[in-house]
């Protein structure tokens, strides 16, 4: 978690849900994957919005 907070967005625990503690780690990994996916989607949407606004202003 500390690596992720420091900006290493690909950091994961790598734990497999073999017991309760590892299940928490695996759930955390799934949450981080979802956050990363949403971040990428938001960045793409922002790029598209910026590009389409720029062409509207020029054209």
Phi, psi and omega in degrees: 000321180297320178297319180296316178297329180281359176111356178276084189292346178268000181294131177220162179284327183076008182285144175254144186288067180270338174211183186297318181294315179293329177297322177296317178298318179294322177294320176298317177301317180297320178296316179296322176298317179295316178298319180295319179298316179293324177299314179297316178299317179295319178297317179295318180296320179295319178298316179296318180296316180295317180295316182290327176291322179295320180289329177294318180292324182283316186276000000 
